């Protein structure tokens, strides 16, 4: 018994080391969701704001949620400390430094400008701060990154269009637009004109299709057929529809799955593990962290360690997940080739085939 337990612990430690050294990319991470409690206190002090918490521990203890709306209430309240261009620089640089420390070679990050514009923070400060952090992180840490503007779907379509129009003068600093926040009664088609305008400006298009939401299969259908997204964020309920899976495969769509928040399809049938189900179905799945500051400060390495155990991922499958990730990125082909070369070298050194 003791030897079996020791063997199991040794195997887990070996897998954790493998994951830590694995070259990675991340595409589903909300910058405002990386705002750690200690940074909130620092920014609040810098901006002369009072927080209703005695200390970092008390703030983290308040992160209690049971569904998407209750999570979003905490998430949006937390970002109120972001006021200046320097705040957004510090936020983005902190995430990129953490990502680089976890051997993430490249990241595409979401941000929610509507929430900042309505507090009077100008778009130039938001994008300017994030962009300066991206430039500094590339030069100092060697991590590549791009920026995705998300429409907050439970705000008005007019508010989303105003944010897009305010952002287009900064088009060179954006790679895509996305769609996030509370999905109930806010289908992708609500933003068809926004996506069309963004695509006309040369931006890629993605959309959240959060797990187990009202009308979720119809939302996935709209994303694939009506909006013709270039990628889908979450999207695990597609496993309930062979027809939609066939459409996704025909389009060679990639999915940015976050198992910490959306790991199990729960419908009328027995629960389905999203990562295992998507891999076994031959879908292009990638694994990401989502909002790590609100999810136990678990960034991509920690998420992958738990996903490996939960979904019984082999080392070859972990390599394949990162191959998917490098293929999913909206990066230059030169960057992509360099990422794949590092992954191939790692796999050879580890004796992982394929």
C-alpha positions in Angstrom: 0.0 0.0 0.0 2.7 2.4 1.0 4.7 1.8 -2.2 1.6 2.3 -4.3 0.9 5.7 -2.6 4.6 6.7 -3.0 4.5 5.7 -6.7 1.3 7.7 -7.2 2.9 10.8 -5.6 6.0 10.4 -7.7 4.0 10.1 -10.9 2.0 13.3 -10.0 5.3 15.1 -9.3 6.8 14.0 -12.6 3.7 15.1 -14.4 3.8 18.5 -12.7 7.4 19.0 -13.7 6.5 18.0 -17.3 3.7 20.5 -17.4 5.8 23.3 -15.9 8.5 22.8 -18.6 6.0 22.3 -21.5 6.0 25.3 -24.0 2.6 26.8 -23.9 0.2 29.4 -25.2 -3.0 30.9 -23.7 -6.0 32.4 -25.4 -8.8 32.5 -22.8 -7.7 34.8 -20.0 -9.4 38.0 -19.0 -6.9 40.6 -18.0 -9.3 42.1 -15.4 -9.6 38.5 -14.1 -5.9 38.5 -13.3 -6.3 41.4 -10.9 -4.9 39.9 -7.7 -6.1 41.1 -4.3 -2.8 42.6 -3.4 -2.7 44.6 -6.6 -6.2 45.8 -5.9 -5.1 47.2 -2.6 -2.1 48.9 -4.2 -4.1 50.5 -6.9 -6.8 51.6 -4.5 -4.2 53.3 -2.4 -2.6 54.9 -5.5 -6.0 56.2 -6.7 -7.3 57.3 -3.3 -10.0 54.7 -3.1 -11.3 52.9 0.0 -12.0 49.1 -0.2 -14.5 47.4 2.1 -12.0 44.8 3.2 -9.5 44.8 6.1 -6.8 43.0 4.2 -6.0 40.7 1.3 -7.2 37.6 3.1 -10.6 39.2 3.8 -10.9 40.2 0.1 -10.1 36.7 -1.1 -12.6 35.2 1.3 -15.3 37.3 -0.4 -14.8 35.5 -3.7 -17.8 33.2 -3.3 -19.9 32.4 -6.3 -22.2 29.6 -7.4 -23.0 30.5 -11.1 -22.0 32.9 -13.8 -24.0 35.9 -12.6 -22.7 35.7 -9.1 -19.2 35.4 -10.3 -19.6 38.4 -12.6 -20.9 40.6 -9.8 -17.6 40.0 -7.9 -15.5 40.3 -11.1 -17.0 43.7 -12.2 -16.9 45.2 -8.7 -13.2 44.3 -8.5 -12.1 46.2 -11.5 -13.3 49.6 -10.2 -9.7 50.3 -8.9 -8.4 50.4 -12.5 -8.4 54.2 -13.3 -5.3 55.2 -15.1 -3.0 54.2 -18.0 -0.4 53.1 -15.5 -2.9 50.9 -13.7 -3.6 49.0 -17.0 0.1 48.8 -17.7 0.8 47.3 -14.3 -2.2 44.8 -14.6 -1.1 43.5 -18.0 2.6 43.4 -17.2 1.9 41.4 -14.0 -0.1 38.8 -15.9 2.5 38.6 -18.7 5.3 38.2 -16.1 3.4 35.3 -14.5 2.7 33.8 -17.8 6.4 34.0 -18.9 7.4 32.4 -15.6 5.1 29.4 -16.5 6.8 29.0 -19.9 3.9 30.5 -21.9 5.5 31.7 -25.1 2.5 33.6 -26.4 -0.9 34.9 -25.1 -4.0 36.5 -26.4 -5.8 38.4 -23.7 -9.4 39.6 -23.3 -10.3 43.0 -21.9 -13.7 44.6 -21.2 -13.5 48.3 -22.2 -17.3 49.1 -21.7 -16.9 48.6 -18.0 -14.1 51.2 -17.9 -15.6 53.6 -20.3 -18.8 53.9 -18.2 -16.6 54.9 -15.3 -15.0 57.7 -17.4 -11.7 55.9 -18.2 -10.8 56.8 -21.8 -10.1 54.1 -24.3 -6.7 55.6 -24.9 -5.7 54.9 -21.3 -7.0 51.3 -21.3 -5.4 50.3 -24.6 -2.3 52.5 -24.1 -1.5 50.9 -20.8 -2.0 47.4 -21.9 0.0 48.0 -25.1 3.0 49.5 -23.3 3.0 46.4 -21.0 2.9 44.1 -24.0 5.9 45.9 -25.6 7.9 45.8 -22.3 7.1 42.1 -21.7 8.1 41.1 -25.2 11.4 43.0 -24.8 12.2 42.0 -21.2 10.6 38.6 -20.8 10.4 37.3 -24.4 6.7 36.6 -24.3 4.6 37.5 -27.4 1.0 38.7 -26.9 -2.0 40.2 -28.6 -5.2 41.9 -27.3 -8.9 41.0 -27.8 -11.6 43.5 -27.2 -14.7 41.8 -25.7 -18.3 43.1 -25.9 -20.1 42.8 -22.6 -23.2 41.0 -23.9 -25.6 42.0 -21.1 -25.0 45.7 -21.7 -26.7 47.3 -24.6 -25.8 46.8 -28.3 -25.4 50.6 -28.5 -22.8 50.5 -25.7 -20.9 47.8 -27.4 -20.9 49.7 -30.7 -19.7 52.8 -29.0 -16.8 50.9 -27.5 -15.9 49.4 -30.8 -15.9 52.8 -32.5 -13.8 54.2 -29.7 -11.3 51.4 -30.1 -10.9 51.4 -33.9 -8.5 54.3 -33.9 -6.2 51.9 -32.0 -6.8 49.1 -34.4 -3.1 48.3 -34.8 -3.0 47.2 -31.1 -5.9 44.8 -31.4 -6.1 41.3 -33.0 -9.8 40.4 -32.5 -13.1 41.1 -30.9 -14.9 38.7 -28.6 -18.1 38.4 -26.6 -18.3 37.6 -22.9 -20.3 38.2 -19.7 -23.9 37.0 -18.8 -25.1 34.9 -21.7 -28.8 34.4 -20.7 -31.0 36.0 -23.3 -28.0 37.7 -25.0 -27.3 35.5 -28.1 -24.4 36.1 -30.4 -26.7 37.4 -33.2 -27.4 40.5 -31.0 -23.9 41.6 -32.0 -23.9 40.7 -35.7 -23.4 44.2 -36.8 -20.5 44.7 -34.4 -18.8 41.5 -35.6 -19.3 42.6 -39.2 -17.8 46.0 -38.5 -14.8 44.5 -36.7 -14.2 42.0 -39.4 -14.3 44.7 -42.0 -11.5 46.5 -40.0 -9.4 43.3 -40.3 -10.1 41.9 -36.9 -10.7 38.2 -36.0 -13.9 37.2 -34.3 -14.5 34.9 -31.3 -17.3 34.5 -28.8 -18.0 32.9 -25.5 -20.5 30.1 -25.5 -20.5 29.4 -21.8 -21.2 26.0 -20.4 -24.7 24.8 -19.6 -26.4 28.1 -20.3 -29.9 28.8 -21.5 -30.3 28.1 -25.3 -26.6 27.2 -25.4 -26.8 24.9 -28.5 -28.6 27.7 -30.4 -25.9 30.1 -29.4 -23.2 27.8 -30.6 -25.1 27.4 -33.9 -25.3 31.2 -34.3 -21.6 31.6 -33.5 -20.6 29.0 -36.1 -23.2 29.6 -38.9 -24.5 33.2 -38.6 -21.5 35.0 -37.1 -18.9 32.6 -38.6 -16.5 33.0 -35.7 -12.9 32.2 -36.1 -12.7 30.6 -32.6 -15.1 29.6 -29.8 -14.5 30.3 -26.1 -15.7 27.5 -23.8 -18.2 25.7 -26.1 -18.2 22.4 -24.3 -22.0 21.8 -24.9 -21.1 21.2 -28.5 -20.6 17.6 -27.3 -24.3 17.2 -27.1 -24.8 17.9 -30.8 -23.2 15.6 -33.5 -24.4 18.1 -36.1 -22.6 21.1 -34.5 -19.5 19.0 -34.0 -19.5 18.2 -37.7 -19.8 21.9 -38.5 -16.9 22.8 -36.2 -14.7 20.1 -37.7 -15.6 21.2 -41.2 -14.5 24.8 -40.3 -11.4 23.5 -38.3 -12.6 25.7 -35.4 -10.5 25.8 -32.2 -12.0 26.0 -28.7 -10.5 27.8 -25.7 -11.7 25.7 -22.8 -11.3 26.6 -19.1 -11.8 23.5 -17.0 -11.5 25.4 -13.7 -14.8 27.1 -14.5 -16.5 25.0 -17.2 -15.3 21.5 -17.0 -18.4 19.3 -17.1 -21.4 19.3 -19.4 -24.5 18.7 -17.3 -27.7 18.0 -19.2 -30.3 15.2 -19.2 -27.7 12.6 -19.9 -24.8 11.6 -17.6 -22.2 14.4 -17.1 -19.4 14.7 -19.7 -15.9 15.7 -19.0 -15.3 18.6 -21.5 -11.6 18.1 -22.1 -11.7 14.4 -22.4 -14.9 14.5 -24.5 -13.5 17.1 -26.9 -10.2 15.3 -27.3 -11.9 11.9 -27.9 -14.3 13.6 -30.4 -11.4 15.0 -32.4 -12.2 18.6 -31.7 -9.5 21.3 -31.6 -9.4 21.9 -27.9 -7.0 24.2 -26.0 -6.8 24.6 -22.2 -6.7 28.0 -20.5 -7.0 29.7 -17.1 -10.0 32.2 -17.6 -10.0 34.5 -14.4 -7.2 33.1 -12.3 -7.2 35.8 -9.6 -10.8 34.8 -8.7 -10.2 31.1 -9.1 -7.7 30.4 -6.3 -4.8 32.2 -8.1 -4.5 29.1 -10.4 -2.8 30.1 -13.6 -2.2 27.9 -16.6 0.3 25.5 -15.0 -2.0 24.8 -12.0 -5.0 24.5 -14.3 -3.2 21.9 -16.5 -2.1 19.9 -13.5 -5.7 19.6 -12.3 -7.0 19.0 -15.8 -4.4 16.2 -16.4 -5.6 14.3 -13.3 -9.3 15.0 -13.9 -9.3 14.0 -17.6 -6.5 11.4 -17.4 -4.4 13.2 -19.9 -1.2 11.5 -21.2 2.0 13.3 -21.9 1.3 12.9 -25.6 -2.1 14.5 -25.2 -0.6 17.4 -23.2 1.8 18.0 -26.1 -1.1 17.7 -28.5 -3.1 20.3 -26.6 -0.2 22.8 -26.9 0.2 21.9 -30.6 -3.5 22.8 -30.9 -2.8 26.0 -29.0 0.0 27.1 -31.3 -2.2 26.4 -34.3 -5.1 28.3 -32.8 -3.1 31.6 -32.3 -3.6 34.7 -34.4 0.2 35.1 -34.6 2.6 35.5 -37.5 3.6 32.3 -39.2 7.2 33.0 -38.2 6.1 33.1 -34.5 4.0 30.0 -35.0 7.0 28.1 -36.5 9.2 29.1 -33.6 6.6 28.0 -31.1 6.2 24.6 -32.8 10.0 24.2 -33.0 10.3 24.7 -29.2 7.4 22.2 -28.6 8.9 19.6 -30.9 12.3 19.9 -29.2 10.7 19.5 -25.8 8.7 16.5 -26.9 11.8 14.8 -28.4 13.8 15.5 -25.2 11.0 14.0 -23.1 10.6 11.0 -25.4 7.1 11.8 -26.3 6.1 10.6 -29.8 4.1 12.5 -32.3 
